[in-house]
Amino acid sequence: MVDETQISKTISLEQYGIKNAIINYQNSPNELHEMTIEKDMGIEVDSGALAINTGEFTGRSPKDRFIVKDKITEDKVWWGPVNIPFDPSKFDALYDRVVGYLSEKELYVRDAYACADPSYQLNIRVITEYPWSNFFAYNMFLRPSAEELKDFDEEWTVINAPGFMADPERDGTRQHNFAILNFSRKIALIGGTGYTGEIKKGIFSALNFILPVYKNTLPMHCSANVGKDGDTAIFFGLSGTGKTTLSADPNRKLIGDDEHGWTNENTVFNFEGGCYAKVINLCKENEPDIFDAIKKGAILENVIADSNGKVDFGDTSITQNTRVSYPIYHINNIQVPSIGKNPKNIFFLTADAFGVIPPISKLTPSQAAYHFISGYTAKVAGTEAGVVEPQPSFSACFGAPFMPLHPTKYAEMLSAKMVEAKVNVWLVNTGWTGGPYGVGKRMKLQYTRAMINAVLNGDLGLYNYDDYHIHSVFGVAQPRTCPGVPTEVLSPRATWNNDEAYYTTAFKLTNAFRENFKKFEAYASEEIRRGGPQRYAF
């Protein structure tokens, strides 16, 4: 934790084209908290946390995320619906309009950095229109000391202007909001949206290009923690699968909850200085560490509170993507600095709404590569407009919206590191059991924790395959027993009590896997292709 008093330093924004602005530099969280309330942009809830509403956008807008196509990116980025090209001249013109809009306004400026390992540190300047956006940057990025700020030289700049609305015809955007990365100018330009996640994901996306291309380091959309013996565990997973929840373990030190790098020096380091957790249906009993982190210094997004400031975490009337950001030091048991050794276990988390994937299974190297490239989870009714029944959802590398390179590039790096580190890889279903969504029920968190703990404690017979059953559809090795988990829970087929319905649904999901993987087949080796389900439904 750094000194939260305001840093006495005079800065100018003229070099960015922002003129005559009133500049609030390096304000403390308490100051930004009060500024937000004074401007009627938020309220303080009973825990002491600040609650704000992000406005029109309560989540990222992937179709409005662009990368400037220039000499640096044109031959390296995997262009398409995930990485949408943006014309350099259009960017320059839009940038000039944004900084013109910000001129003569009261702005909030923060110098921070990403990457806990000093060898990979990326200095960032964040310029925001709103005080709570700057507060979010304090929470989520790493915080330089007052001494470090004296000679701080930013490498990347984030310019965040939620109130600026683009003109698609004039500016080249899809609609009025946008998030654009320019690797030549080293700028993340965000406008038309108040959703704070765009700020951190902009820098995460930049690092997902910088680290593999220039540093030969694997960037990962994952959480990580470390045990008393120095054993690192990594948790990959898409939003809602349990990355933050499962990595916040009172018996293990948290390295970070979302974004990490895995170096050739056999270390894993956190990109961030905070956590950004979902709070839908949050309760102290199930997630005590996250619940207790919601206090003064935390920012709640898009939650509903009563007149006494009591938050109803089950109220999704604004969005199901209710969130909290807090500095990592709000968690009691953290790794300082946020760096661990080579991982011993990697967990791929999926919330399978079809209820057919085993609750835990051990993957071979080829299966690990296949499932990493696939990045499977499922959408359930209510998460998006038009979704009325479970739908398979695939996001390559468990983070496709943030991956500028082709997914196989990251998969190849991960595979090489897994072999070198002799790491065990596990597929964990935190989704449904006993039937699909609407019929079965969500896997109990206590069971998932027991399975994770059994792996970390070495209680699952890692090298004795007599203790495992090879799943007849997915081909993965599922344990027959696990301490703290009823035996029948370990077999998804057994929980259904209807073999025909189970296999029909399992094959349906199998075919979805195979259909999704077609776009990667030309780039994947035969070994990786064999890591997927091998049977069709007819």
Secondary structure, DSSP 8 states (H G I E B T S, - for coil): ----S--------GGGT--S-EEEES--HHHHHHHHHHTTSEEE-TTS-EEE--TT-SS--GGGEEEE-STTTTTTS-BTTTBEEE-HHHHHHHHHHHHHHHTTSEEEEEEEEE-SSGGG-EEEEEEESSHHHHHHHHHHSB---HHHHHT---SEEEEEETT----HHHH--SSS-EEEEETTTTEEEEES---THHHHHHHHHHHHHHHHHHS--EEEEEEEEE-TTS-EEEEEE-TTSSHHHHH--TTSEEEESSEEEE-TTSEEEES-SEEEEE-TT--TTT-HHHHHH-STT-EEES-EE-TT--EETT--SS-S--EEEEEGGGSSSB-SSSEEESEEEEEEEE--TTS-S-SEEEE-HHHHHHHHHH-EEEE-TTSSTT--S-EEEE-GGG-GGG--S-HHHHHHHHHHHHHHHT-EEEEEE-SEESSSTTTSEE--HHHHHHHHHHHHTT-S-TT-GGGEEE-TTT--EEES-BTTB-GGGG-HHHHHT-HHHHHHHHHHHHHHHHHHHGGGTTTS-HHHHTTS------
